[in-house]
Amino acid sequence: MKVSYDPRTDTLTMILRDDAAIVESDEGKPGVILDYDKEGNLVSLEILDASTRVTDARKMEFQTTD
């Protein structure tokens, strides 16, 4: 998984699968773009105006559970 924030466009992007081609995009909710592969699996998502939707778009914490 790759996560990036572009302060110029204020966009947060999460790529879940970088080995799959995007064939369809849908704005699930206003400002949230969901990208799907040919089987309908979620490949990535993009959050527009991220600084207004995320606590701190420049900081990411990653947590796993056993």
C-alpha positions in Angstrom: 0.0 0.0 0.0 1.2 3.5 -0.8 0.0 6.7 0.7 0.9 10.1 -0.5 -0.2 13.7 0.1 0.2 16.5 -2.4 0.1 19.9 -0.6 -0.1 21.7 -4.0 -3.4 20.1 -4.8 -4.4 19.2 -1.2 -5.0 15.6 -2.3 -4.4 12.5 -0.2 -4.0 9.3 -2.3 -4.0 5.7 -1.1 -3.0 3.1 -3.6 -4.0 -0.4 -2.4 -2.9 -2.3 -5.5 -0.3 -0.9 -7.8 -0.3 -4.0 -10.0 -3.9 -3.5 -11.2 -5.1 -1.2 -14.0 -7.9 1.3 -13.1 -10.9 0.8 -15.4 -13.5 2.8 -13.5 -13.6 5.7 -11.1 -16.5 6.8 -9.0 -17.1 9.7 -6.6 -18.6 7.6 -3.8 -19.1 10.7 -1.6 -18.4 14.3 -2.5 -14.6 14.7 -2.6 -13.8 11.0 -2.3 -12.8 9.3 -5.6 -12.8 5.4 -5.6 -10.9 3.6 -8.4 -11.7 0.0 -9.4 -10.1 -2.7 -11.6 -11.8 -4.7 -14.3 -13.2 -7.2 -11.6 -14.7 -4.4 -9.6 -12.1 -4.5 -6.8 -11.1 -1.3 -5.1 -7.6 -0.3 -6.3 -7.1 3.2 -4.9 -8.9 6.1 -3.3 -8.3 9.8 -3.5 -9.5 12.4 -1.0 -9.8 15.9 -2.3 -9.4 18.9 0.0 -7.7 16.6 2.4 -6.6 19.2 4.8 -10.2 19.9 5.7 -11.1 16.2 6.0 -8.1 14.6 7.7 -6.6 15.6 11.1 -3.1 16.0 9.7 -2.6 15.0 6.0 1.2 15.2 6.3 1.3 12.6 9.1 0.5 9.0 9.0 0.4 6.3 11.7 0.3 2.7 10.7 -1.0 0.1 13.1 -1.5 -3.7 12.9 -3.2 -6.1 15.3 -2.2 -9.6 16.0 
